[in-house]
Amino acid sequence: MVSIPTISELYANNLAALQDEFSITIDPDGKSFLAGFAAVQAGKQWLQYLGLGDIQKNVWPDLAESEDQGGTLERFGRVKNLVPFQGTQGQYACSVIGSAGAIIPAGATFKSDDSSLNPSFLFTLDSPYTLIGTGDIITLRSLTVGTVALLAVGNTLTCTQPLANINTQVTVTSISISPIDAETIEQFRSRVLETYTLEPQGGSAADYRLWGREAAGVAQIYPYAVSGMTDVVAVYVEAILSDSTDGKGTPSGTILSAVSAIMAASNGLKPLGVMPVRVNPVNVLEVDITFTGSTGTVGISPAQRILITNALIEAVALIRPFIAGVDALVDRNDTISDNVIIQIALNAAPGCFFTGVSLTVGGASAPTYTFDNGNIPYLNPAITYA
């Protein structure tokens, strides 16, 4: 890629070219038409370089900008039948108490109470509901797209209008449809790039990954052949953190259902007779780290601890199961070990002192652990310094 020179560099080049052309010496600090001309041309040339730089960035999807920024990323996606996922609204089953025969009209709005997971958001009832007097359940739909308005079981909402013979406060009993955030530009880029690096092969591991990522909220798919069975495939679904149920990558029932529907459907992209698919959530294993011998007059300072924690969080977030035939061998990063942790800590905070590291994965001591079969790591940020 051609580097973009600075205006000063362009000005100096223009000035030198004019001096060579006319065999003269131009004083850049004095009054000179040619010095001013060189400066004006430098500004124009710099803008042209910026335009060429934008063209270079948008030639391929790995650096392309969004179309609303004048880029071509969405265009690359459409070539592969991909468009960015839009955010979805959550729907919640809520218990309501009132007299038999009382009616909640369609369009009635409820506001999440201050004690709710996300207070002060509005929800609506799409169809009128007539109470039977016992065990009444209504479904409320969020008027706000995405997880910003997510509610939890047990949260309460209060109707914004009077309801005759009905308690205006309702309680969430279950999540009918989990909300999903709109896909970010980088998440969409990741999906687009996978369609260029993974070629459909009629039922290979790469195909199951491509198919599974057609569902909104999916961060990654890990496909495996089921041991002992020749005609069954198991796929493990990892959710985008903001769309996961625990903030660690565990998918909601809504995401799992969407993946299952895609795997079962015939949409013209899948070959006939695709193997039966078992759709499972990833299994999040908590990683706990203890630095030993780190106390005393020489150890790890509070500032160094912050640096180490941030570096470890970033590193562990990149560790994922390796799928042969899908992932590039050169990019394999599925193992965590004591030695790796030590190196990360020393690189993040040079000069810190500790005598050893204790690593625990999923509650069990593990000096070295390889994540496979749908297991993914989550670093407990409460690192211990003993």
FENKA-V709992 format. One record per run of one state. SS is the DSSP state (H for helix, E for strand, C for the rest). FROM is the first residue (numbers start at 1). LEN is the number of residues. If there is no record, write none. Layout:
[[SS | FROM | LEN] [SS | FROM | LEN]]
This chain:
[[C | 1 | 6] [H | 7 | 16] [C | 23 | 10] [H | 33 | 25] [C | 58 | 9] [H | 67 | 3] [C | 70 | 3] [H | 73 | 7] [C | 80 | 8] [E | 88 | 1] [C | 89 | 2] [E | 91 | 5] [C | 96 | 2] [E | 98 | 1] [C | 99 | 4] [E | 103 | 2] [C | 105 | 4] [E | 109 | 4] [C | 113 | 9] [E | 122 | 4] [C | 126 | 3] [E | 129 | 2] [C | 131 | 6] [E | 137 | 6] [C | 143 | 4] [H | 147 | 3] [C | 150 | 6] [E | 156 | 4] [C | 160 | 6] [E | 166 | 1] [C | 167 | 2] [E | 169 | 9] [C | 178 | 2] [E | 180 | 1] [C | 181 | 4] [H | 185 | 13] [C | 198 | 7] [H | 205 | 8] [C | 213 | 5] [E | 218 | 8] [C | 226 | 6] [E | 232 | 8] [C | 240 | 1] [H | 241 | 3] [C | 244 | 6] [E | 250 | 1] [C | 251 | 2] [H | 253 | 12] [C | 265 | 11] [E | 276 | 6] [C | 282 | 1] [E | 283 | 10] [C | 293 | 9] [H | 302 | 16] [C | 318 | 11] [H | 329 | 3] [C | 332 | 3] [E | 335 | 3] [H | 338 | 11] [C | 349 | 7] [E | 356 | 6] [C | 362 | 2] [E | 364 | 2] [C | 366 | 2] [E | 368 | 3] [C | 371 | 4] [E | 375 | 5] [C | 380 | 4] [E | 384 | 2] [C | 386 | 1]]
